[in-house]
Structure formats: C-alpha cells, structure tokens
C-alpha cells in the first residue's frame, strides 16, 4: 500500500489490524495523491509524519517494509534528500523492519541496492530492462519486489506469474486484482507454479 493509494491504508487497517501478526505490511513514503494530483516530498518532516500516519491508519506498531516512492529522480532522492536517513532512524527505533526503494531507473536501483534491504522494480515478459539489476541484487542479498509484473494488466496472468516466480532473483511479486475471484485465480496460478 501507500499514502498515494487513496483509502488503501485505512481499509487495510480496518480489515486486518486486529490480525497484525499474520501479515507482512509494506507501505511507501514520498508521494501523496490528493485532489487528483500527485505531490512528492522527501523531507525529514514529511517522511516522519507519513510513517506516523501510516502506522495509525494500518493500526500497527511497526511496518515490515517501507519503500521510498520515487518520482523518477532516483539519484537526486538517494543523494540529496533526508529520506533514507530518516527511515533508518525509524528502523533503529523498531517502527520499520526493512527499508526499500521503489525506483524508476536502472542507475537508481544500482545506487539504492548499496543502501537498502529491498528493491521494488518493474519487470515482466515485455520489459526485462532490470534483469541484470535483479541478478545483482540477488548476489548482494537485497530482496527484490516486482511491480508491474502483468504490465498493468496487459499480460495474461497464466503466462506472466510463472515467468516471474521462476526467476531466482525475485523475492516477491505484487499482483493486483479486479475482484476477489480475480485475486484467487492469480493465487492459484502462483501456487501451481510453486508446486511445479
């Protein structure tokens, strides 16, 4: 989830806040979406208030993974903002378990890999531009979380999910769904791939 995803954090908190120990919670910092427009803020004040708000909405005492939500200026965010320093301080306090980076560029991913525990990157059968980054991350012990694994719904889950799960460098895949039945079908494909 992320603050930029509307009521997502609040809904997740209401649904599973009382079952916190059963789930791995992942959210983001850096982007807000209000009145139909995204705004980005990586300042220390904004990052701290974002985490505090996420914890309150998620009804949690900690978040397992917090990703920096890049606006595409990966290198500037990593080198000229306070975001990673603040997240690491919050990690030291036990409010965050793992710090990650959801970037846009190969250069940004490589730079982030030396400073975070998790990389989120776009990767699918049509866009394999980050393939080398995924392998490099695996070699350094950095987890890789895939976004856009179905190319924003343009690829068949039957083909796309096995392609992703068979890649040894990928730790996990974010797969959306249009309905509960759609999510269940995607889970079934993933389970069949894991058994094969």
CORVEN-V196445 format. One record per residue. N is the residue number from 1. RES is the residue in one small letter. PHI is phi in degrees with one decimal (999 if undefined). Layout:
n	res	phi
N	RES	PHI
N	RES	PHI
This chain:
n	res	phi
1	x	999
2	x	-170.6
3	x	-57.5
4	x	-77.0
5	x	-100.4
6	x	61.0
7	x	-90.2
8	x	-54.0
9	x	-61.4
10	x	-62.5
11	x	-65.1
12	x	-63.6
13	x	-58.2
14	x	-64.4
15	x	-75.6
16	x	-129.1
17	x	-55.4
18	x	-79.0
19	x	-121.9
20	x	-49.0
21	x	-67.9
22	x	-86.4
23	x	-129.5
24	x	-99.3
25	x	-98.1
26	x	-131.7
27	x	-135.7
28	x	-131.0
29	x	-132.7
30	x	114.1
31	x	-119.1
32	x	-123.3
33	x	-125.4
34	x	-138.5
35	x	54.0
36	x	75.9
37	x	-140.7
38	x	-84.8
39	x	-129.7
40	x	-122.3
41	x	-150.2
42	x	-111.0
43	x	-71.7
44	x	-57.6
45	x	-61.7
46	x	-65.6
47	x	-64.6
48	x	-61.0
49	x	-67.9
50	x	-64.4
51	x	-65.1
52	x	-60.0
53	x	-65.3
54	x	-61.5
55	x	-61.2
56	x	-64.4
57	x	-67.8
58	x	-78.6
59	x	57.0
60	x	-132.6
61	x	-93.5
62	x	-157.6
63	x	-116.9
64	x	-67.4
65	x	-136.2
66	x	-122.8
67	x	-104.3
68	x	-76.5
69	x	-91.1
70	x	-71.8
71	x	-93.4
72	x	107.6
73	x	-94.2
74	x	-52.9
75	x	-64.9
76	x	-64.4
77	x	-60.6
78	x	-70.4
79	x	-102.3
80	x	-131.0
81	x	-131.7
82	x	-91.8
83	x	-57.4
84	x	-68.6
85	x	-60.7
86	x	-65.7
87	x	-61.7
88	x	-68.2
89	x	-64.3
90	x	-69.5
91	x	-65.3
92	x	-60.0
93	x	-84.7
94	x	85.6
95	x	-81.7
96	x	-134.1
97	x	-92.5
98	x	-135.5
99	x	-104.3
100	x	-137.1
101	x	-135.7
102	x	-105.4
103	x	-104.8
104	x	-119.1
105	x	-112.5
106	x	-63.7
107	x	-61.8
108	x	-63.5
109	x	-61.9
110	x	-64.0
111	x	-67.0
112	x	-66.2
113	x	-54.7
114	x	-82.2
115	x	-129.3
116	x	-132.1
117	x	-98.4
118	x	-135.5
119	x	-111.6
120	x	-109.5
121	x	-143.4
122	x	-76.9
123	x	-164.7
124	x	-164.8
125	x	-61.0
126	x	-89.0
127	x	-128.2
128	x	-108.9
129	x	-62.2
130	x	-98.0
131	x	-57.0
132	x	-66.8
133	x	-62.8
134	x	-60.9
135	x	-67.0
136	x	-63.5
137	x	-62.3
138	x	-59.1
139	x	-67.2
140	x	-102.1
141	x	82.7
142	x	-86.9
143	x	-72.3
144	x	-123.8
145	x	-108.4
146	x	-94.1
147	x	-112.7
148	x	59.4
149	x	-65.6
150	x	-106.9
151	x	52.3
152	x	55.2
153	x	87.6
154	x	-87.5
155	x	-110.1
156	x	-70.1
157	x	-60.4
158	x	-60.3
159	x	-92.2
160	x	-72.3
161	x	-65.0
162	x	-60.3
163	x	-56.0
164	x	-72.1
165	x	-71.2
166	x	-82.7
167	x	-85.0
168	x	-61.7
169	x	-81.1
170	x	-92.3
171	x	-84.6
172	x	-160.2
173	x	-130.7
174	x	-89.4
175	x	-122.7
176	x	-80.7
177	x	-156.5
178	x	-87.3
179	x	-159.0
180	x	-61.7
181	x	-62.2
182	x	-64.3
183	x	-62.6
184	x	-60.6
185	x	-63.6
186	x	-65.4
187	x	-64.0
188	x	-60.4
189	x	-61.8
190	x	-63.9
191	x	-63.3
192	x	-65.3
193	x	-65.3
194	x	-65.2
195	x	-75.4
196	x	-69.1
